[in-house]
Amino acid sequence: MFKWIIIGGGMQGSCIASRLLEEKKVEKEDLLIIDPHQQPLARWITITDKIGMEYLRSPLVHHLDKNPYSLKKYATAHDYAAAFKGQYKRPRLDMFNQHSLDLFNKTGVMECWLQGEVNGLTWTEQGWKVCVSDGHCFFSEQVILAVGVNHIPHYPVWAEEYKGTSSISHIFEMQHNLPETGDVVVVGGGMTAAHLVYALTQKETINSVTMIKRHPLRIHHFDSDPGWLGPKYLNKFEKLTSYKERRTVIQKARNKGSITKDLLIKLRKQETLGNLCIYTGSIQGVQEEAEQWQLWLENGERLKASSILLATGAAIERPGKNWLDSVIKQLQLPCAPCGFPIVPASLEWKNGLYVAGPLAELELGPISRNISGARKATERILQQA
Ligand SMILES: Cc1cc2nc3c(=O)[nH]c(=O)nc-3n(C[C@H](O)[C@H](O)[C@H](O)COP(=O)(O)OP(=O)(O)OC[C@H]3O[C@@H](n4cnc5c(N)ncnc54)[C@H](O)[C@@H]3O)c2cc1C
């Protein structure tokens, strides 16, 4: 019997695990972290490496250690050059990652790691029963759902029939590598797409790079206003009793599909150099013939491509749906019309079942999915531990 089982070892799950261990809220033998990958943050590290991201979007105090200045100290102690960038001191990605992994080594996160995918969760007389796809089941007093959303890529309607094939790949799919040659089309207008097209323009073996997005490039420093980190916006948000309204507020607050100014400058330069073509408008349909794609664009134009990469973000659905449905029914767990959990400030859904990340966003607001959200969820859950 474990005291805590954490499902998902990304930013959210690993941050909570690390703090539970560091603050001696749990012994290593009483904590289990279940994740399909070999090590913490695997999905984050793979995606950000694939798109060639060099600096985070968030500022230096947003990292996974308790002390907000821990990353600043780490940068100095390890002598990182150009450790932070711009007025908001955004950290270097490789440094951020190493800082996180060093922290997890120190606190013992890896000693509590189990590689596996959860496919069953039930409430029993002995507590929570968590089952993994290889058939093993584990019991725990408390469970934290930290599964994220990035494992459920969003496919636009015209691309749905290619889901699961290698013809059109989504950047969130871990198994696909980037093309090394040919004419590449990237679909999407946010940070992931922008980093990706820039990285592709730097590959000399690629013939052409086209970015297709539905809206003009939107410029924002952050993916939501920093006012969402504290009482400025949260006080009003917390007073909203309609969860439909909370969802609408979250959607409006998130600068979805926006990019930072420095990235815009980099893209415009590549455009001027003739290395990048940016098209605004929707794709009407695609057709594959002899390993070549034809794309029909809104303005009637046709485009040829050898590869199409989707950078269209995650699907808008509650993660863990299949295996969570039975518990939701069994315990009558409250869900909003959007399907996401309704939880109190403690983030406890019921009977020691906690949520973090996107699953906690109707309580924590638009920052819930980010690093600052992981820090906040950690604080709330630790208060109950
Ligand atoms: C390109 C990009 C850049 C970003 N930059 C920033 C930034 O600069 N600052 C910021 O604050 N945020 C940023 N974000 C947002 C956010 O911080 C990251 O997406 C972060 O990785 C989310 O962490 P997570 O733990 O919620 O999800 P994930 O990293 O996806 O981790 C969840 C883990 O749970 C696992 N899991 C899922 N289902 C199961 C299951 N059934 N059983 C067991 N395990 C399961 C997944 O495989 C995964 O390993 C960025 C996001 C992207 C995509």
The ligand as an SDF file (V2000), in Angstrom:
LIG
                    3D

 53 58  0  0  0  0  0  0  0  0999 V2000
    6.4840   23.8230  -26.9470 C   0  0  0  0  0  0  0  0  0  0  0  0
    5.9910   24.1850  -25.5760 C   0  0  0  0  0  0  0  0  0  0  0  0
    6.6120   25.1910  -24.8700 C   0  0  0  0  0  0  0  0  0  0  0  0
    6.1670   25.5420  -23.5940 C   0  0  0  0  0  0  0  0  0  0  0  0
    6.8140   26.5200  -22.9200 N   0  0  0  0  0  0  0  0  0  0  0  0
    6.4160   26.8530  -21.6740 C   0  0  0  0  0  0  0  0  0  0  0  0
    7.1020   27.8660  -20.9220 C   0  0  0  0  0  0  0  0  0  0  0  0
    8.0540   28.4700  -21.3860 O   0  0  0  0  0  0  0  0  0  0  0  0
    6.6650   28.1350  -19.6640 N   0  0  0  0  0  0  0  0  0  0  0  0
    5.5960   27.4820  -19.0930 C   0  0  0  0  0  0  0  0  0  0  0  0
    5.2540   27.7660  -17.9520 O   0  0  0  0  0  0  0  0  0  0  0  0
    4.9290   26.5290  -19.7860 N   0  0  0  0  0  0  0  0  0  0  0  0
    5.3100   26.1920  -21.0460 C   0  0  0  0  0  0  0  0  0  0  0  0
    4.6260   25.2210  -21.7420 N   0  0  0  0  0  0  0  0  0  0  0  0
    3.3990   24.6170  -21.1510 C   0  0  0  0  0  0  0  0  0  0  0  0
    3.6420   23.5150  -20.0960 C   0  0  0  0  0  0  0  0  0  0  0  0
    4.4630   23.9530  -19.0580 O   0  0  0  0  0  0  0  0  0  0  0  0
    4.2320   22.2390  -20.7020 C   0  0  0  0  0  0  0  0  0  0  0  0
    3.3770   21.7570  -21.7060 O   0  0  0  0  0  0  0  0  0  0  0  0
    4.4440   21.1410  -19.6520 C   0  0  0  0  0  0  0  0  0  0  0  0
    5.2050   20.1120  -20.2360 O   0  0  0  0  0  0  0  0  0  0  0  0
    3.1440   20.5420  -19.1280 C   0  0  0  0  0  0  0  0  0  0  0  0
    3.4620   19.6270  -18.0930 O   0  0  0  0  0  0  0  0  0  0  0  0
    2.4820   18.4540  -17.6710 P   0  0  0  0  0  0  0  0  0  0  0  0
    3.1160   17.7220  -16.5590 O   0  0  0  0  0  0  0  0  0  0  0  0
    1.1120   18.9880  -17.4510 O   0  0  0  0  0  0  0  0  0  0  0  0
    2.3350   17.5670  -18.9800 O   0  0  0  0  0  0  0  0  0  0  0  0
    3.3690   16.5810  -19.7150 P   0  0  0  0  0  0  0  0  0  0  0  0
    4.7050   17.1870  -19.8450 O   0  0  0  0  0  0  0  0  0  0  0  0
    2.6720   16.1370  -20.9560 O   0  0  0  0  0  0  0  0  0  0  0  0
    3.4750   15.3660  -18.6810 O   0  0  0  0  0  0  0  0  0  0  0  0
    2.3820   14.5240  -18.3780 C   0  0  0  0  0  0  0  0  0  0  0  0
    2.8980   13.1080  -18.3230 C   0  0  0  0  0  0  0  0  0  0  0  0
    1.8130   12.2470  -17.9900 O   0  0  0  0  0  0  0  0  0  0  0  0
    1.9070   11.1040  -18.7910 C   0  0  0  0  0  0  0  0  0  0  0  0
    0.6310   10.4000  -18.8710 N   0  0  0  0  0  0  0  0  0  0  0  0
   -0.4530   10.6820  -19.6380 C   0  0  0  0  0  0  0  0  0  0  0  0
   -1.3900    9.7340  -19.4940 N   0  0  0  0  0  0  0  0  0  0  0  0
   -0.8870    8.8310  -18.6170 C   0  0  0  0  0  0  0  0  0  0  0  0
   -1.3640    7.6090  -18.0780 C   0  0  0  0  0  0  0  0  0  0  0  0
   -2.5630    7.1230  -18.4310 N   0  0  0  0  0  0  0  0  0  0  0  0
   -0.5920    6.9190  -17.2220 N   0  0  0  0  0  0  0  0  0  0  0  0
    0.6320    7.4000  -16.8430 C   0  0  0  0  0  0  0  0  0  0  0  0
    1.1330    8.5510  -17.3350 N   0  0  0  0  0  0  0  0  0  0  0  0
    0.3920    9.2510  -18.2030 C   0  0  0  0  0  0  0  0  0  0  0  0
    2.3640   11.6620  -20.1290 C   0  0  0  0  0  0  0  0  0  0  0  0
    2.8680   10.6530  -20.9800 O   0  0  0  0  0  0  0  0  0  0  0  0
    3.4370   12.6370  -19.6760 C   0  0  0  0  0  0  0  0  0  0  0  0
    4.6770   12.0170  -19.5200 O   0  0  0  0  0  0  0  0  0  0  0  0
    5.0520   24.8640  -23.0180 C   0  0  0  0  0  0  0  0  0  0  0  0
    4.4210   23.8540  -23.7510 C   0  0  0  0  0  0  0  0  0  0  0  0
    4.8880   23.5080  -25.0070 C   0  0  0  0  0  0  0  0  0  0  0  0
    4.1780   22.4050  -25.7650 C   0  0  0  0  0  0  0  0  0  0  0  0
  1  2  1  0
  2  3  1  0
  2 52  2  0
  3  4  2  0
  4  5  1  0
  4 50  1  0
  5  6  2  0
  6  7  1  0
  6 13  1  0
  7  8  2  0
  7  9  1  0
  9 10  1  0
 10 11  2  0
 10 12  1  0
 12 13  2  0
 13 14  1  0
 14 15  1  0
 14 50  1  0
 15 16  1  0
 16 17  1  0
 16 18  1  0
 18 19  1  0
 18 20  1  0
 20 21  1  0
 20 22  1  0
 22 23  1  0
 23 24  1  0
 24 25  2  0
 24 26  1  0
 24 27  1  0
 27 28  1  0
 28 29  2  0
 28 30  1  0
 28 31  1  0
 31 32  1  0
 32 33  1  0
 33 34  1  0
 33 48  1  0
 34 35  1  0
 35 36  1  0
 35 46  1  0
 36 37  1  0
 36 45  1  0
 37 38  2  0
 38 39  1  0
 39 40  1  0
 39 45  2  0
 40 41  1  0
 40 42  2  0
 42 43  1  0
 43 44  2  0
 44 45  1  0
 46 47  1  0
 46 48  1  0
 48 49  1  0
 50 51  2  0
 51 52  1  0
 52 53  1  0
M  END
$$$$
